[in-house]
Amino acid sequence: MDIFNRNNQGTQDDHFSNLMFGRKAEPEAEPEQEESTVDYMQLMESVETLMSLYSQYKPAIDKINLNPLIAKFLKKE
């Protein structure tokens, strides 16, 4: 009996392993995946809010000259 290699047990279920390690949880059947539950109206409102904030702060970004810093983060490399 190989007590160090529990993978060899297969479907056997001995009392010692149950006592020391507990029973293995039975894998639950995954529920069927539901269709996407994205609230597109809220998403569009969030995008609109972000764009309005950007337009408000754009003069400050241009004045401080943060464009190179922003471009560095947006660079696709």
Secondary structure, DSSP 8 states (H G I E B T S, - for coil): --SS-GGGGTT---HHHHHHH------------------HHHHHHHHHHHHHHHHHHHHHHHHHT-HHHHHHHH---
